[in-house]
Amino acid sequence: MTWDWLLPAVGAWALLCAPGALLLVAGGARIGWRWGAAPAITVLLAVVLGALGHLLGLPWTPAAAGVQLLVVLALVLGARLLIRRARGGGRRADGGRVGPSSRRRPRALVLAIAPGAVALALGLLMAGSAARHMGGIDTLNGSYDASFHIAAIAFVRADRDAFLLTALQGIYHETTFYPAGWDVLAALLPGDAITAANAMALAMVAAIPGALGAMVALLQGGRGTLREVRVLPMLAALCAPMFLSLPVMILVMGLWPSALGSLCLPPALGALWAIHRAVRSGERRAAELWPCALLLVGAVAAHPSTLFSLAVALLAGILAQGVLDVVRARTRRRGILELAAIALVLVAYGITSHLLLASMDLTTTRSWPWTAFLASLVTDRPRVSALGSFQWPILALWGLALLGAVQAIRERRRLGATAIVLLALAIGLSVLTNLDSIWARTWVNPWYGARERIAPLLMCALVALAAIGLDALWTRDASAAAAGGGSGRGGSARGAPLGGESPRGTSALVIIALISLVAAVLPGRLPFAGSLAYTDYGVQIASYATPEERAFIERTAAALPADAVVIGNPRDGEGLYWSVGGVETVFPTLAEPQSLDSRRVARYAFKADRDPKVCTSLRKVGPTHLYVDSSAESGEEIAPEQSVLWEGLSKIPRSKLRLVDREGPYALYEIEPLC
């Protein structure tokens, strides 16, 4: 295993987390686990600064973005100081309370730092495990979506534009909205586009534990006993290696913006609950509410599908409240009205999704046998045939979650009931993805009909219930100890310290920690997932450029003139002339031709001298060179049906082509005038 991934991944993790964390600190945000919640704030900063830079004519470069960030931090800090002064200077100099004694201060500092350090160390272990079989940090990810985003990074860098309407204009050839938050962040990293993409992907893997910890910290409210504020979020962080759908979205499928939205989802769910708790209790503290609002907006800015996941969570909360109201005699009527309102909302959603979102159902894989599907659902095994069945570590988490569900039902706690309903909804939505019916799949259109995109909802609900279950173990031990000591249940149950008084809770935490480490390094899981997109496991995740082909493209791109425009089947690697070589291409991604002119040229270039429309389009597109791959990994071989879109290029008469360079099956030709 090489270690060339470590420094780029740590740098990308800092870029992903530091801006958001600094803004939270500057604004005096009173939420726990700021580093875990920070990616959503960073995305929001990138989106806002990118839009402002576009309007003001500022380039999107590391230096310019850094200066803009410093200005924002200074403004936020200044506003905070002005607000504090307007309120009379805040607290007294002594703060009205006595700080910890010098004897206790080191222990308090360790307890404050340890959970975040554990989450970061575990995240880096996960990233390193994934990188184990990926090759070097500059190894090309061969997935379909990765080709798009590697090209997108190159376009953002070339145009120095981070505005979501224009950042990817080079791909779409017109002003088009795209949630390019991930791309504009990755564009700030050093190295070529492939290195930057891989570094940011590994950084997202490393950030998963912190995101789960931030969710539970927000659910707990940042106030309470040591275990509620520190240990339960740490349990959530330790659960990260047990789930595989989100890492597979990052490592295998290249769904990087969608995965970024899923990474921001856990803190956003915690923020949603924190806002609900504050409104319900009447304690609307600005220092707690404004960061929660930003977390919600930032998560949606990362990827719009996150909005639907948050809507499901909101629905779960209302549904849970309705059920609790129905079982109470004095609130039964209100509960019935709440459930009736939910039914109307669901009907409206079903109609809207069927009419407006049907085009988003892009996952058309064959349904799994139900036994295998339910097993994969429980163990969070994504639908990647090459993956083995090494998902058993998550079963320990289900045990804690079951205990948490029992405790929630017994106490009729709103948070526990919401987590149970959310888990049930996530399972139900996942089951619908396996039904071969347009009416069933209508409900999962916002997630593109893919169970892997719904799985983060299940992950969050399961982790929340597991935290309740672990807390129940400590509460039970503490109650028994209090009863044995004759002090009564009182406050001992909720304020038990860690250690000998809570052997069951401590033992469960240790077991989860050990299973987490095993899950992170088990050969059939993260290390294997990290290799899938770099080896040939089928057309969907097949490498579209071998190392030899990439070397040929890099060498010939360096020798081309500045005004060269390369055309070819993008599944032959033609897009790499842009994202790696910096040479303009007609088709920079694996997507089908994006304009009428490019479609004509791709399909009918060989008849340009006989069709005026094709000739006009050819002049507009302006290709000067043709790239051809005749190897066993060519587009014609691995994707013959899709390659029909570019069949006109393969039929260009050889008399119109002048060989520039050839190495084995790879060749670059200069195109003579075709009309």
PEGICOR-V198124 format. One record per pair of residues at least 24 apart in sequence whose C-alpha atoms are under 6 Angstrom apart, sorted by the first residue. I is the first residue (numbers start at 0). J is the second residue. Records with the same first field share a line. If there is no record, write none. Layout:
I = J  J
This chain:
0 = 131
4 = 136
7 = 198
8 = 198  201  202
11 = 198  199  202
12 = 202
25 = 76
26 = 75
28 = 286  287
29 = 286  287
31 = 216  221
32 = 213
35 = 209  210  213
36 = 210  213  266
39 = 263  294  297  298
40 = 297
42 = 180  297
43 = 297
49 = 161  162
50 = 162
53 = 162
58 = 159
59 = 159  160
61 = 187
114 = 233
118 = 208  209  236
122 = 205  206  208
123 = 205
125 = 519
126 = 201  204  205
128 = 520  526
129 = 525  526  529
130 = 529
131 = 526
132 = 530
133 = 529  530
136 = 194
137 = 193  194
140 = 532  533
141 = 532  533  541  542  543
142 = 252  253  532  540
144 = 253
145 = 253
146 = 588
147 = 588
149 = 192
150 = 578
152 = 182  186  192
153 = 192  578
156 = 186
171 = 593
178 = 302
180 = 301
181 = 256
208 = 236  239
209 = 236
210 = 265  266
211 = 235  236  265
212 = 236
213 = 266
214 = 265  266  269
217 = 269
218 = 269
224 = 494
231 = 466
235 = 462
237 = 512  515
240 = 515  518  519
241 = 392  393  518
244 = 381  451
250 = 529
251 = 531  532
257 = 302
260 = 298  301  302  305
263 = 298
267 = 294  295
304 = 445
315 = 417  420  421
316 = 417
319 = 416  417
353 = 441
356 = 444
359 = 444  447
360 = 444  447  448
361 = 447
362 = 448  449
366 = 433
389 = 523
399 = 465  468
400 = 464  465  468
402 = 468
403 = 464  465  467  468
418 = 460
422 = 457  460
425 = 456  457
469 = 504
472 = 504
473 = 501  504
476 = 501
543 = 570
544 = 572
553 = 580
556 = 580
563 = 623
564 = 622  623
565 = 622  624  625
566 = 622  625
567 = 625  626
568 = 645
570 = 634
571 = 628  633  634
601 = 645  647  648
602 = 644  645  646  647
603 = 647
604 = 647  648
605 = 647  650  651
607 = 674
608 = 674
623 = 670
624 = 668  669  670
625 = 667  668
626 = 667
627 = 666
628 = 664  665
629 = 664
630 = 664
